[in-house]
Amino acid sequence: MLVVGDLALDEENRRVRRDGGWIRLTATEFELLRFLMRNPGRVLSKAQLLDRVWNYDVSRRVNLVEIYISYVRRKIDTGGERLIHTRRGAGYVFKPGESVIPAFRPLKADEGSDTD
């Protein structure tokens, strides 16, 4: 379980929760968020993200990172504090505020996984 700020990522069940509600992510969105959450406060370049999430050569598809960052932002920042910040010319940083971490309840067997 990764918990940063008020966002919880359950690696085993591939689920994400913020402020008491579940967030549906695609497999790629989940991997991107997991890498960002494993490196809170650290500026990660587009090249690093491409290498770790997509295993792509740096020279290819740099805008892919921007697209997926926007997808994840739309899903995790709805009604809450922004967690992923852009550092112009450097990359992205996952930086929560001083939010209270909610209690995390285990999944029930019938809830299943929402990632694809």
LUMROFI-852899 format. One record per residue: residue number from 1; residue in one letter; x, y, z of N, C-alpha, C in turn. Coordinates in pm, 1 decimal, padded with zeros to 6 digits. Example, Ala and Ser with C-alpha at 12.3 -4.5 7.8 and 13.67 -1.06 7.14 Angstrom:
2
R	1	A	01319.0	-00569.0	00780.0	01230.0	-00450.0	00780.0	01320.0	-00330.0	00780.0
R	2	S	01285.0	-00225.0	00708.0	01367.0	-00106.0	00714.0	01290.0	00003.0	00787.0
This chain:
116
R	1	M	00083.8	-00117.8	00000.0	00000.0	00000.0	00000.0	00088.5	00124.4	00000.0
R	2	L	00065.6	00212.4	-00093.6	00134.5	00341.1	-00095.6	00034.8	00447.4	-00052.2
R	3	V	00072.4	00529.8	00042.2	-00013.5	00638.8	00087.1	00069.6	00765.7	00086.8
R	4	V	00025.1	00863.5	00010.2	00090.9	00993.2	00004.7	-00019.1	01097.3	00014.6
R	5	G	-00012.5	01178.5	00118.1	-00118.6	01275.9	00140.3	-00248.6	01202.4	00166.3
R	6	D	-00352.7	01239.9	00095.6	-00482.7	01174.3	00113.9	-00513.7	01075.9	00000.9
R	7	L	-00410.7	01034.7	-00069.0	-00426.1	00940.6	-00179.7	-00363.8	00806.2	-00140.1
R	8	A	-00440.6	00699.5	-00158.2	-00392.7	00564.9	-00125.5	-00395.3	00478.9	-00250.4
R	9	L	-00286.4	00408.8	-00275.5	-00274.9	00319.8	-00390.0	-00248.0	00179.4	-00336.9
R	10	D	-00341.2	00090.1	-00363.5	-00330.7	-00049.7	-00321.1	-00265.5	-00127.0	-00435.2
R	11	E	-00135.9	-00154.4	-00420.4	-00061.0	-00219.6	-00527.8	-00107.8	-00362.2	-00553.3
R	12	E	-00142.4	-00433.5	-00449.5	-00183.1	-00573.0	-00464.1	-00313.9	-00587.4	-00542.6
R	13	N	-00410.7	-00502.7	-00510.9	-00541.6	-00510.1	-00577.2	-00556.6	-00410.8	-00692.2
R	14	R	-00450.7	-00330.6	-00715.8	-00447.8	-00233.2	-00824.8	-00566.1	-00137.8	-00817.9
R	15	R	-00584.8	-00080.5	-00698.9	-00694.4	00013.5	-00673.9	-00637.7	00143.7	-00618.8
R	16	V	-00708.3	00252.4	-00645.3	-00668.3	00383.6	-00596.3	-00788.2	00446.4	-00526.7
R	17	R	-00758.7	00513.4	-00416.3	-00864.3	00574.7	-00336.8	-00819.6	00712.9	-00292.6
R	18	R	-00911.2	00809.3	-00301.9	-00882.7	00942.9	-00251.1	-01006.7	00998.9	-00184.9
R	19	D	-00986.9	01052.1	-00068.7	-01095.4	01114.9	00006.9	-01216.8	01022.9	00020.2
R	20	G	-01190.4	00895.6	00044.5	-01297.8	00799.9	00068.2	-01360.6	00739.6	-00056.2
R	21	G	-01323.1	00786.3	-00174.3	-01383.2	00732.9	-00297.0	-01282.0	00662.1	-00384.5
R	22	W	-01328.5	00558.0	-00451.5	-01242.6	00481.6	-00543.5	-01228.2	00556.3	-00674.1
R	23	I	-01111.5	00545.1	-00734.4	-01081.5	00609.4	-00862.2	-01046.1	00500.5	-00962.2
R	24	R	-01112.1	00501.9	-01076.4	-01084.6	00402.6	-01180.3	-00970.7	00451.9	-01269.2
R	25	L	-00868.6	00369.6	-01282.7	-00753.9	00402.7	-01367.2	-00728.1	00289.4	-01464.9
R	26	T	-00678.3	00324.7	-01582.6	-00632.6	00222.1	-01675.8	-00501.5	00165.8	-01622.0
R	27	A	-00454.3	00058.9	-01681.0	-00328.8	-00002.0	-01637.5	-00212.1	00095.8	-01650.0
R	28	T	-00206.5	00170.9	-01758.0	-00097.4	00266.8	-01778.4	-00107.3	00381.9	-01680.0
R	29	E	-00227.0	00433.3	-01657.6	-00246.3	00540.5	-01560.0	-00203.3	00494.7	-01420.9
R	30	F	-00237.4	00370.0	-01387.1	-00200.7	00314.1	-01258.0	-00048.5	00308.9	-01242.9
R	31	E	00021.4	00260.7	-01345.1	00167.9	00251.0	-01339.9	00232.5	00388.8	-01328.2
R	32	L	00179.5	00486.3	-01400.7	00231.7	00622.3	-01393.2	00213.3	00678.5	-01252.7
R	33	L	00093.6	00664.4	-01197.9	00067.3	00714.9	-01063.1	00153.0	00642.3	-00959.6
R	34	R	00168.9	00511.8	-00974.7	00251.3	00435.4	-00880.6	00395.4	00486.9	-00880.5
R	35	F	00451.1	00510.8	-00998.5	00588.7	00559.9	-01005.1	00600.9	00698.6	-00941.6
R	36	L	00504.4	00786.1	-00968.1	00505.8	00918.6	-00907.2	00494.5	00909.0	-00755.2
R	37	M	00405.4	00821.9	-00706.4	00385.6	00808.4	-00562.2	00505.5	00745.1	-00492.2
R	38	R	00580.5	00664.2	-00563.4	00701.3	00604.3	-00504.6	00814.8	00705.4	-00494.3
R	39	N	00796.4	00820.3	-00558.1	00899.1	00924.7	-00558.9	00841.1	01060.3	-00520.1
R	40	P	00771.8	01070.9	-00406.7	00708.8	01198.4	-00370.5	00813.0	01307.4	-00347.3
R	41	G	00783.6	01426.6	-00398.4	00872.9	01540.1	-00380.3	00991.5	01543.3	-00474.7
R	42	R	01009.0	01438.7	-00553.6	01122.4	01429.9	-00647.5	01074.7	01469.1	-00787.2
R	43	V	01148.1	01557.4	-00852.8	01114.5	01596.1	-00989.2	01157.3	01483.0	-01082.5
R	44	L	01060.9	01433.1	-01159.7	01085.8	01323.7	-01254.0	01072.1	01376.7	-01396.2
R	45	S	01173.0	01354.8	-01476.2	01171.7	01403.8	-01614.0	01079.9	01317.6	-01701.1
R	46	K	01041.3	01372.1	-01814.9	00961.4	01295.4	-01910.4	01037.6	01170.5	-01954.4
R	47	A	01167.5	01184.4	-01971.1	01250.0	01069.8	-02011.7	01245.2	00959.8	-01906.2
R	48	Q	01253.7	00997.3	-01778.8	01246.0	00897.4	-01671.7	01109.8	00827.7	-01672.1
R	49	L	01003.9	00905.7	-01690.2	00869.2	00848.7	-01691.0	00849.8	00756.4	-01810.8
R	50	L	00897.3	00798.2	-01927.4	00887.6	00712.4	-02045.7	00960.9	00580.8	-02024.1
R	51	D	01077.9	00589.5	-01965.7	01158.9	00469.9	-01943.2	01093.9	00376.1	-01841.7
R	52	R	01043.7	00429.9	-01731.4	00991.5	00346.6	-01622.4	00849.0	00297.7	-01643.8
R	53	V	00765.7	00377.5	-01711.8	00624.4	00339.8	-01728.6	00599.8	00271.8	-01862.8
R	54	W	00662.9	00323.3	-01969.5	00637.2	00270.0	-02103.4	00753.6	00193.4	-02163.2
R	55	N	00872.5	00203.5	-02106.4	00993.2	00143.3	-02162.6	01020.6	00191.7	-02305.0
R	56	Y	00996.8	00320.6	-02327.7	01019.8	00380.6	-02458.9	01151.8	00454.3	-02461.6
R	57	D	01208.9	00463.5	-02580.5	01327.0	00544.5	-02604.6	01288.0	00690.6	-02583.1
R	58	V	01378.9	00767.9	-02524.3	01354.2	00908.7	-02493.7	01314.3	00988.6	-02616.9
R	59	S	01370.1	00958.2	-02730.1	01343.9	01037.0	-02850.7	01204.9	01015.2	-02908.4
R	60	R	01133.9	00913.6	-02858.0	01001.8	00882.7	-02911.5	00891.1	00921.3	-02814.9
R	61	R	00786.2	00979.0	-02867.2	00659.6	00999.1	-02796.6	00666.4	01071.7	-02662.3
R	62	V	00741.1	01180.2	-02656.3	00749.9	01255.5	-02532.1	00613.4	01311.5	-02492.8
R	63	N	00529.1	01346.2	-02592.1	00397.4	01400.5	-02558.4	00306.3	01295.9	-02494.5
R	64	L	00342.7	01170.8	-02502.7	00266.5	01064.1	-02437.3	00261.7	01087.2	-02286.5
R	65	V	00370.3	01132.6	-02229.0	00375.2	01161.4	-02085.6	00276.7	01272.8	-02053.1
R	66	E	00278.8	01380.1	-02129.4	00188.1	01492.8	-02105.2	00042.2	01448.6	-02111.8
R	67	I	00011.0	01366.1	-02208.7	-00126.3	01317.6	-02225.6	-00169.4	01236.8	-02103.5
R	68	Y	-00087.3	01143.2	-02061.2	-00124.2	01057.6	-01947.9	-00121.6	01131.3	-01814.8
R	69	I	-00032.4	01228.1	-01799.5	-00034.3	01311.4	-01679.1	-00168.7	01383.3	-01671.3
R	70	S	-00217.3	01435.3	-01783.4	-00346.6	01505.3	-01781.5	-00460.7	01409.4	-01748.9
R	71	Y	-00456.6	01286.6	-01800.1	-00559.4	01186.7	-01767.4	-00561.9	01159.3	-01616.6
R	72	V	-00443.4	01136.0	-01559.5	-00435.9	01103.6	-01416.9	-00479.0	01223.4	-01333.0
R	73	R	-00435.6	01342.6	-01371.4	-00476.6	01463.3	-01297.3	-00628.6	01476.9	-01294.5
R	74	R	-00692.4	01458.1	-01408.8	-00838.8	01470.7	-01414.7	-00907.8	01373.6	-01320.3
R	75	K	-00848.2	01258.6	-01301.3	-00911.5	01156.3	-01218.0	-00881.5	01172.8	-01069.0
R	76	I	-00758.8	01206.9	-01034.7	-00725.0	01212.0	-00892.5	-00746.4	01348.6	-00829.7
R	77	D	-00751.1	01453.8	-00909.0	-00762.0	01588.7	-00853.6	-00904.3	01643.6	-00854.1
R	78	T	-01001.8	01565.2	-00893.8	-01139.9	01611.0	-00898.3	-01186.0	01650.7	-00758.9
R	79	G	-01212.3	01777.8	-00741.2	-01262.2	01826.8	-00613.4	-01160.1	01829.1	-00501.9
R	80	G	-01036.1	01803.1	-00532.2	-00933.2	01800.1	-00428.3	-00812.9	01883.5	-00465.6
R	81	E	-00719.7	01884.1	-00376.3	-00595.0	01956.0	-00396.3	-00513.5	01891.4	-00508.2
R	82	R	-00447.5	01973.4	-00589.5	-00361.0	01920.1	-00695.8	-00242.0	01848.1	-00635.6
R	83	L	-00214.5	01729.8	-00688.3	-00103.5	01649.9	-00635.9	00013.5	01640.4	-00731.8
R	84	I	-00011.8	01648.1	-00862.0	00094.9	01638.8	-00961.3	00121.4	01779.1	-01014.1
R	85	H	00245.4	01823.5	-00999.1	00282.2	01959.1	-01039.5	00385.3	01954.7	-01151.6
R	86	T	00372.1	02047.7	-01246.4	00465.6	02059.1	-01358.0	00581.3	02149.5	-01318.6
R	87	R	00701.1	02106.0	-01348.6	00820.9	02188.4	-01332.1	00874.1	02213.4	-01472.2
R	88	R	00845.4	02333.8	-01523.4	00883.8	02366.9	-01661.4	01030.4	02337.2	-01688.4
R	89	G	01052.8	02267.5	-01798.4	01187.8	02233.5	-01838.8	01251.2	02120.3	-01759.2
R	90	A	01180.3	02070.4	-01656.9	01239.0	01965.9	-01572.7	01154.0	01839.2	-01569.5
R	91	G	01022.4	01852.0	-01558.8	00936.6	01734.1	-01552.5	00818.6	01753.7	-01460.3
R	92	Y	00790.3	01652.0	-01379.8	00673.3	01652.0	-01292.2	00714.0	01609.0	-01152.1
R	93	V	00640.2	01661.0	-01054.3	00664.6	01624.5	-00915.9	00531.2	01593.0	-00849.1
R	94	F	00528.8	01484.6	-00773.7	00411.3	01445.2	-00696.9	00430.8	01502.7	-00557.5
R	95	K	00346.1	01600.7	-00523.2	00367.5	01673.1	-00398.9	00233.6	01703.5	-00331.9
R	96	P	00199.5	01625.0	-00231.0	00075.3	01651.9	-00158.7	00093.6	01762.4	-00055.9
R	97	G	-00019.5	01815.8	-00012.0	-00017.5	01913.9	00096.6	-00023.4	01842.4	00230.0
R	98	E	-00073.8	01908.2	00327.0	-00081.6	01852.4	00462.1	-00218.6	01790.0	00486.2
R	99	S	-00266.9	01711.1	00393.8	-00398.4	01649.2	00405.4	-00395.5	01535.2	00506.6
R	100	V	-00510.8	01508.4	00561.4	-00524.9	01396.6	00652.6	-00539.3	01269.1	00572.4
R	101	I	-00469.1	01164.2	00610.2	-00476.3	01036.6	00540.4	-00600.1	00962.2	00588.6
R	102	P	-00692.3	00927.6	00497.0	-00813.4	00857.2	00538.1	-00783.6	00711.5	00571.5
R	103	A	-00871.7	00653.5	00648.8	-00858.6	00510.1	00677.8	-00882.9	00433.3	00549.6
R	104	F	-00809.2	00328.1	00528.5	-00822.5	00247.4	00407.7	-00888.3	00116.4	00445.0
R	105	R	-01000.2	00086.1	00382.3	-01068.7	-00039.5	00411.4	-01034.1	-00141.3	00305.1
R	106	P	-01016.1	-00266.6	00342.0	-00985.1	-00370.8	00244.0	-01102.1	-00391.4	00148.5
R	107	L	-01071.5	-00436.0	00029.3	-01175.6	-00466.9	-00068.8	-01253.7	-00589.4	-00027.5
R	108	K	-01382.1	-00587.0	-00057.2	-01463.4	-00706.8	-00040.5	-01443.5	-00792.0	-00164.5
R	109	A	-01463.4	-00919.5	-00152.7	-01440.7	-01012.6	-00264.0	-01523.0	-00976.9	-00386.3
R	110	D	-01645.3	-00924.0	-00369.7	-01731.6	-00896.2	-00484.8	-01702.1	-00761.7	-00550.2
R	111	E	-01608.8	-00680.1	-00495.9	-01580.5	-00551.2	-00556.4	-01488.2	-00561.5	-00676.8
R	112	G	-01402.0	-00660.1	-00680.5	-01315.6	-00682.8	-00798.1	-01223.9	-00566.7	-00827.5
R	113	S	-01157.4	-00573.6	-00940.6	-01062.6	-00472.8	-00983.5	-01122.2	-00387.4	-01094.0
R	114	D	-01096.3	-00256.8	-01089.5	-01148.3	-00165.3	-01190.9	-01043.3	-00124.1	-01292.2
R	115	T	-00920.5	-00173.2	-01279.9	-00817.9	-00136.3	-01376.5	-00828.0	-00227.4	-01498.0
R	116	D	-00778.2	-00177.3	-01609.3	-00777.7	-00263.1	-01728.4	-00637.7	-00286.2	-01776.1
